[in-house]
């Protein structure tokens, strides 16, 4: 029989998507449905003096308008996802200041686009008209638009201290906030940084001693700019109250449906088991749809309050003004090396602009910290991370989540060592790689889940060598020199990284045989385009000996399985994939148990379960394949239909002759417990040609060597990596969320926020390495985010190499003509004017 795992199986849902037969949130409609629209703040920072909705309410077709004062107990500080585990709190004592979003703005707005009121009307046109008549009287305040500005003495407060004390005195905030904070009754003293949402330092080894003894210390400041995911489909919600208004069904374009269900239950005060949250097809997520948003609560609230279905869809302007941003980080970093370029220590401070609210306390700062050593042997490190509040859209994880920024910093330092010591950049990396024979490698710090950070497997030197060979690194310098004689400027860059995936603690899968002989795979993880409907069907089909066309995956529905953590952190293949594997094993065991009884009369001495195998939709004897029981026969006995049950009851007989020792049903659930993450890695290399007069460049070659463990489907993997690299190129070269000094977002539409076009993207050459993960039976690692991590570092390195005759140093993204021309000008006048504060 054909083996599906490892084969390039065409994605099962491609034809439906390409023919327009897939249903997205915008396609869903129900009778008596109302439409919602959000009134948003035009100011980045202002007190709300008054809100008058009377004129808007008088418009025909307007059903309701809600402000914070109308929400009652549902006006809350919304719970955040991704908190610090106790072991991290105890070891590193982070100072955490709570600044959660609220259901609607109350008393103050803190960024342009913050929700102020919710309009519910019979259609979108009426709702938009009504928004023009909602009168909000604002008293503008000075905005904070820069993380350094936020820390200046006398700067405005994004969140006042008194409201913070009120928040932190309540659970769950009290339980995870700084163990370094001092309590006095119900009063918390955290005067340590009024616009600082988090301050933590992680150290390993004797870093000061390493720097003192170093032959060389190199330091610089590195900027990663603000940009975001732009999925083709925006966010959306359709909430339907159940009959009698007892609970509800919510269709939502959200990556974590079980968290969304819990959030609805908590804020609306209804039982969680009465709520079903389900996902239709999602047109991309990239982490942006894993965030916490006011709409996640407001739309279910309105549906329950009005007793009618309510639907909301985000438009593109709202997407830029109100969906999460990411990537804006500034590193002051230095690296200590011996005379030969071996790394002795790394020291850095990073300011992370998290915008107006602190929604993912641990993810952005600490995921970067966990990837700061990369694939290199760095014996000592000191890293300080501060999350800074500003009057911008809140920041949250975006595909890669903190890793592209720190990988940019680390690989820029590696290239700096090469330049200063006149060593080839590849040789610097070769000197410092963690070797395969050192695996598993204990990095000496904790991972974000609180477990020890241990790199479990991989061949980092081998990945680089395969990459350099594929791109023709040894011959490139000759080509580069010849091009310069022709006044053409070619450059090559490389970047290496590790990537953690498969975070736990647990994920489940439910495998159910249906009466017609098909198999349903129920998952809580959400397919946002990764190919779940195919890859997980491949795992199940192999274990059950089924044709893959008879295996159907249903994901992202709380009605399908009891519990799930959802889709994020490249965890689907590792956690859900292995849960599918284990649940399929349980179903297979039951089929074998029944078949062993049915075959015992044909085999002298009977049949043991371990003597059977599932192949070609049969349960057959391994030693005598001609002896078998069709799986369809087993299904007919184990999964009777209603008529057979009724006739059996009427006659008083056993149902279809099923032995008394076996229970009915072929419906099994299994959960995979991930003790910690698994570690993939990648090596990126690119060749570019730069026009120093225009500050533009073109990517001529781009090669990626990627190791995500055992590959379930190479076709899907190639699509994942290619898509990630394209997003990384877009972020490195084109995409930028620009705020002016007044806190207004000036790139808030598709004309001003530039995405890469087809002719901007080279042919991406993918080479795959496989180092199976030792901690799960499938041997898989994460692949969803890997492609996005390397492009900023590798492209900056390549452009800088091309412009080396000008003495150029580039320490920031995006690589726009403005950035490149400024770097050339700075080199001409004596170097980079930025100041490193370490």
GIHU-V281019 format. One record per residue. N is the residue number from 1. RES is the residue in one letter. PSI is psi as a letter, one per 30 degrees, with the letter a starting at -180 (999 if undefined). BURIAL is # if it has 9 or more other C-alpha atoms within 8 Angstrom, else .. Layout:
[[N RES PSI BURIAL] [N RES PSI BURIAL]]
This chain:
[[1 X k .] [2 X k .] [3 X k .] [4 X e #] [5 X k #] [6 X f #] [7 X k #] [8 X i .] [9 X k .] [10 X k .] [11 X k #] [12 X f .] [13 X g .] [14 X e .] [15 X e .] [16 X e #] [17 X e #] [18 X f .] [19 X g .] [20 X g .] [21 X f .] [22 X k .] [23 X k #] [24 X l #] [25 X e #] [26 X f .] [27 X f .] [28 X k .] [29 X k .] [30 X l .] [31 X k .] [32 X g .] [33 X k #] [34 X l #] [35 X k #] [36 X l #] [37 X k #] [38 X k #] [39 X k #] [40 X l #] [41 X k #] [42 X f .] [43 X k #] [44 X f #] [45 X j #] [46 X l #] [47 X k #] [48 X j #] [49 X e #] [50 X l .] [51 X k #] [52 X j .] [53 X g #] [54 X e .] [55 X e #] [56 X e #] [57 X f #] [58 X f .] [59 X k .] [60 X k .] [61 X f .] [62 X k #] [63 X e #] [64 X l .] [65 X k #] [66 X k #] [67 X l #] [68 X e #] [69 X f .] [70 X f .] [71 X f #] [72 X b .] [73 X f .] [74 X f #] [75 X j #] [76 X l .] [77 X j #] [78 X k #] [79 X k .] [80 X l #] [81 X k .] [82 X i .] [83 X l #] [84 X k #] [85 X l #] [86 X e .] [87 X e .] [88 X e #] [89 X e #] [90 X e .] [91 X e .] [92 X f #] [93 X h #] [94 X k #] [95 X j #] [96 X k #] [97 X k #] [98 X k #] [99 X i #] [100 X l #] [101 X l #] [102 X l #] [103 X e #] [104 X l #] [105 X k #] [106 X j #] [107 X e .] [108 X k #] [109 X k #] [110 X g #] [111 X l #] [112 X k #] [113 X f #] [114 X k #] [115 X k #] [116 X e #] [117 X l #] [118 X k #] [119 X k #] [120 X k #] [121 X l #] [122 X f #] [123 X l #] [124 X e #] [125 X e .] [126 X e #] [127 X e #] [128 X e #] [129 X e .] [130 X e #] [131 X e #] [132 X f .] [133 X f #] [134 X j #] [135 X j .] [136 X k #] [137 X j .] [138 X k #] [139 X j .] [140 X k .] [141 X l .] [142 X k .] [143 X l #] [144 X j #] [145 X g #] [146 X k .] [147 X e #] [148 X e .] [149 X e #] [150 X f #] [151 X f #] [152 X k .] [153 X k .] [154 X f .] [155 X l #] [156 X l .] [157 X k .] [158 X e #] [159 X k #] [160 X l .] [161 X e .] [162 X e .] [163 X e .] [164 X e #] [165 X e #] [166 X e .] [167 X e #] [168 X f #] [169 X f #] [170 X l .] [171 X k .] [172 X g .] [173 X e #] [174 X e #] [175 X f .] [176 X f #] [177 X l #] [178 X k #] [179 X f #] [180 X f .] [181 X k #] [182 X k .] [183 X k .] [184 X j .] [185 X b .] [186 X g .] [187 X k .] [188 X k #] [189 X j .] [190 X h #] [191 X g .] [192 X f .] [193 X j .] [194 X e #] [195 X g #] [196 X j #] [197 X f #] [198 X k #] [199 X j #] [200 X k #] [201 X k #] [202 X k #] [203 X k #] [204 X k #] [205 X a .] [206 X i .] [207 X e #] [208 X e .] [209 X e .] [210 X e #] [211 X e #] [212 X e .] [213 X f .] [214 X k #] [215 X e .] [216 X k .] [217 X k #] [218 X k #] [219 X l #] [220 X l #] [221 X k #] [222 X k #] [223 X k #] [224 X k #] [225 X l #] [226 X k #] [227 X a #] [228 X l #] [229 X k #] [230 X i .] [231 X k #] [232 X e .] [233 X k .] [234 X a #] [235 X l #] [236 X l #] [237 X k #] [238 X j #] [239 X k #] [240 X j #] [241 X k #] [242 X l #] [243 X k .] [244 X g .] [245 X g #] [246 X j .] [247 X a #] [248 X l #] [249 X k #] [250 X j #] [251 X k #] [252 X k #] [253 X i #] [254 X k #] [255 X f #] [256 X i #] [257 X e #] [258 X e #] [259 X e .] [260 X e #] [261 X e #] [262 X e #] [263 X e #] [264 X e #] [265 X e #] [266 X e .] [267 X f #] [268 X f #] [269 X h .] [270 X l #] [271 X k .] [272 X e #] [273 X f .] [274 X g #] [275 X k #] [276 X k #] [277 X k #] [278 X l #] [279 X k #] [280 X a #] [281 X k #] [282 X k #] [283 X h #] [284 X k #] [285 X e #] [286 X g #] [287 X f #] [288 X e #] [289 X g #] [290 X f #] [291 X l #] [292 X k #] [293 X l #] [294 X e #] [295 X f .] [296 X f #] [297 X e #] [298 X e #] [299 X e #] [300 X e #] [301 X e #] [302 X e #] [303 X e #] [304 X e #] [305 X e .] [306 X f .] [307 X g .] [308 X l #] [309 X k #] [310 X k #] [311 X k #] [312 X k #] [313 X k #] [314 X k #] [315 X l .] [316 X e #] [317 X e .] [318 X e #] [319 X e #] [320 X e #] [321 X f #] [322 X f #] [323 X l #] [324 X k #] [325 X l #] [326 X l #] [327 X f #] [328 X j #] [329 X k #] [330 X k #] [331 X k #] [332 X j #] [333 X k #] [334 X k #] [335 X k #] [336 X k #] [337 X l #] [338 X a #] [339 X f .] [340 X f .] [341 X g #] [342 X k #] [343 X k #] [344 X f #] [345 X l #] [346 X k #] [347 X k #] [348 X l #] [349 X k #] [350 X k #] [351 X k #] [352 X j #] [353 X j #] [354 X g #] [355 X a #] [356 X f #] [357 X l #] [358 X i #] [359 X f #] [360 X i #] [361 X e #] [362 X f #] [363 X e #] [364 X e #] [365 X e #] [366 X f #] [367 X e #] [368 X e #] [369 X e #] [370 X f #] [371 X g #] [372 X f #] [373 X f #] [374 X b #] [375 X g #] [376 X l #] [377 X j #] [378 X j #] [379 X f #] [380 X k #] [381 X k #] [382 X j #] [383 X k #] [384 X k #] [385 X k #] [386 X k #] [387 X k #] [388 X k #] [389 X k #] [390 X l #] [391 X i #] [392 X l #] [393 X k #] [394 X k #] [395 X k #] [396 X l #] [397 X k #] [398 X k #] [399 X j #] [400 X e #] [401 X i #] [402 X f #] [403 X e #] [404 X e #] [405 X e #] [406 X e #] [407 X e #] [408 X e #] [409 X e #] [410 X e #] [411 X f #] [412 X e #] [413 X e #] [414 X e #] [415 X e #] [416 X e #] [417 X e #] [418 X e #] [419 X e #] [420 X e .] [421 X g .] [422 X h .] [423 X k #] [424 X k .] [425 X e #] [426 X e .] [427 X e .] [428 X e #] [429 X e #] [430 X e .] [431 X f .] [432 X f #] [433 X k #] [434 X k #] [435 X l #] [436 X e #] [437 X f .] [438 X f .] [439 X k #] [440 X k .] [441 X j #] [442 X j #] [443 X f .] [444 X g .] [445 X l #] [446 X l #] [447 X l #] [448 X f #] [449 X g #] [450 X f #] [451 X l #] [452 X k #] [453 X j #] [454 X j .] [455 X j #] [456 X f #] [457 X l #] [458 X l #] [459 X i #] [460 X e #] [461 X e #] [462 X e .] [463 X e #] [464 X e #] [465 X e .] [466 X e #] [467 X e #] [468 X e #] [469 X e #] [470 X e .] [471 X f #] [472 X h .] [473 X e #] [474 X e .] [475 X f .] [476 X e .] [477 X e .] [478 X e .] [479 X e .] [480 X e #] [481 X e .] [482 X e .] [483 X e #] [484 X e #] [485 X f .] [486 X g .] [487 X h .] [488 X k #] [489 X j #] [490 X k #] [491 X l #] [492 X k #] [493 X l #] [494 X l #] [495 X k #] [496 X k #] [497 X l #] [498 X l #] [499 X j #] [500 X k #] [501 X l #] [502 X h #] [503 X k #] [504 X b #] [505 X f .] [506 X l #] [507 X k #] [508 X l #] [509 X k #] [510 X k #] [511 X k #] [512 X k #] [513 X k #] [514 X l #] [515 X e #] [516 X g .] [517 X f #] [518 X l #] [519 X k #] [520 X k #] [521 X j #] [522 X k #] [523 X l #] [524 X f #] [525 X l #] [526 X k #] [527 X j #] [528 X g #] [529 X g .] [530 X f .] [531 X g #] [532 X e #] [533 X f #] [534 X e #] [535 X e #] [536 X f #] [537 X e #] [538 X e #] [539 X e #] [540 X e #] [541 X e #] [542 X e #] [543 X f #] [544 X g #] [545 X h #] [546 X l #] [547 X k #] [548 X f #] [549 X f .] [550 X g #] [551 X k #] [552 X k #] [553 X k #] [554 X j #] [555 X l #] [556 X h #] [557 X j #] [558 X f #] [559 X f .] [560 X e #] [561 X l #] [562 X e .] [563 X k #] [564 X l #] [565 X f #] [566 X a #] [567 X j #] [568 X l #] [569 X h #] [570 X h #] [571 X f #] [572 X e #] [573 X e #] [574 X e #] [575 X e #] [576 X e #] [577 X e #] [578 X f #] [579 X e #] [580 X e #] [581 X e #] [582 X e #] [583 X e #] [584 X e #] [585 X e #] [586 X e #] [587 X e #] [588 X e #] [589 X e #] [590 X e #] [591 X e #] [592 X e #] [593 X e #] [594 X e #] [595 X e #] [596 X e #] [597 X e .] [598 X f .] [599 X f #] [600 X f #] [601 X f .] [602 X f .] [603 X k .] [604 X k .] [605 X g .] [606 X a #] [607 X k #] [608 X k .] [609 X e #] [610 X f .] [611 X f #] [612 X l #] [613 X l #] [614 X j #] [615 X k #] [616 X h .] [617 X h #] [618 X l #] [619 X j #] [620 X l #] [621 X k #] [622 X e .] [623 X f .] [624 X i .] [625 X f .] [626 X f .] [627 X j .] [628 X l #] [629 X k #] [630 X k #] [631 X e #] [632 X e .] [633 X e .] [634 X e #] [635 X e #] [636 X e #] [637 X e #] [638 X f #] [639 X i #] [640 X l #] [641 X l .] [642 X e .] [643 X e .] [644 X e #] [645 X e #] [646 X e .] [647 X e .] [648 X e #] [649 X e #] [650 X e .] [651 X f .] [652 X g .] [653 X l .] [654 X k .] [655 X j #] [656 X g #] [657 X g .] [658 X k #] [659 X k .] [660 X f .] [661 X f .] [662 X k .] [663 X l .] [664 X l .] [665 X k .] [666 X i #] [667 X j #] [668 X k #] [669 X k #] [670 X k #] [671 X k #] [672 X k #] [673 X j #] [674 X j #] [675 X e .] [676 X a #] [677 X l #] [678 X l #] [679 X j #] [680 X a #] [681 X l #] [682 X l #] [683 X k #] [684 X k #] [685 X k #] [686 X k #] [687 X k #] [688 X l #] [689 X k #] [690 X k #] [691 X j #] [692 X f #] [693 X e .] [694 X f .] [695 X g #] [696 X l #] [697 X l #] [698 X k .] [699 X j #] [700 X e #] [701 X k #] [702 X j #] [703 X k #] [704 X k #] [705 X k #] [706 X k #] [707 X j #] [708 X h #] [709 X a #] [710 X k #] [711 X j #] [712 X e #] [713 X j #] [714 X f #] [715 X e #] [716 X e #] [717 X e #] [718 X e #] [719 X e .] [720 X e #] [721 X e #] [722 X e #] [723 X e #] [724 X e #] [725 X e #] [726 X e #] [727 X e #] [728 X e #] [729 X e #] [730 X e #] [731 X e #] [732 X e #] [733 X e #] [734 X e #] [735 X k #] [736 X k #] [737 X j #] [738 X k .] [739 X k #] [740 X l #] [741 X f .] [742 X g .] [743 X g #] [744 X k #] [745 X j #] [746 X f #] [747 X i #] [748 X g #] [749 X l #] [750 X f .] [751 X e .] [752 X f .] [753 X j #] [754 X k #] [755 X l .] [756 X k #] [757 X l .] [758 X e .] [759 X f .] [760 X f .] [761 X k #] [762 X l #] [763 X k .] [764 X k #] [765 X j .] [766 X k #] [767 X k #] [768 X k .] [769 X l #] [770 X j #] [771 X j #] [772 X k #] [773 X k #] [774 X f .] [775 X g .] [776 X k #] [777 X f .] [778 X f #] [779 X g #] [780 X l #] [781 X a #] [782 X k #] [783 X f #] [784 X e #] [785 X f #] [786 X e #] [787 X f #] [788 X f #] [789 X e #] [790 X e #] [791 X e #] [792 X e #] [793 X e #] [794 X e #] [795 X e #] [796 X e #] [797 X e #] [798 X e #] [799 X e #] [800 X e #] [801 X e #] [802 X e #] [803 X g #] [804 X e .] [805 X f .] [806 X f .] [807 X h #] [808 X k #] [809 X k #] [810 X k .] [811 X g #] [812 X l #] [813 X l #] [814 X l #] [815 X i #] [816 X l #] [817 X e #] [818 X e .] [819 X e #] [820 X e #] [821 X e #] [822 X e .] [823 X e #] [824 X e #] [825 X e .] [826 X e #] [827 X e #] [828 X e #] [829 X g .] [830 X g .] [831 X l #] [832 X k .] [833 X f .] [834 X l .] [835 X k .] [836 X k #] [837 X f .] [838 X 999 .]]
